[in-house]
Amino acid sequence: MALVQNPLSSARSKHIDVRYHFIRGLFRSGEISIKFVSTSEQHADMLTKALSKSSLQYHWRKLMICRSS
């Protein structure tokens, strides 16, 4: 979020600026907004981490992958 909102770049973020500078423009023009998402709401975790059954089912329901029974 800070990289999009802050127009300054550093040596550590220069490669990101080159590849994703268009996102900053979309943010400034109001075409997109930035929203903080807590760790527990990171739905990509179900694809990258070993989760408990209940946590996996939670993410499935949020993404509407399974029936809510």
Secondary structure, DSSP 8 states (H G I E B T S, - for coil): -HHHH-----TTTHHHHHHHHHHHHHHHHTSS------GGG-TTHHHHS---HHHHHHHHHHTT-S---
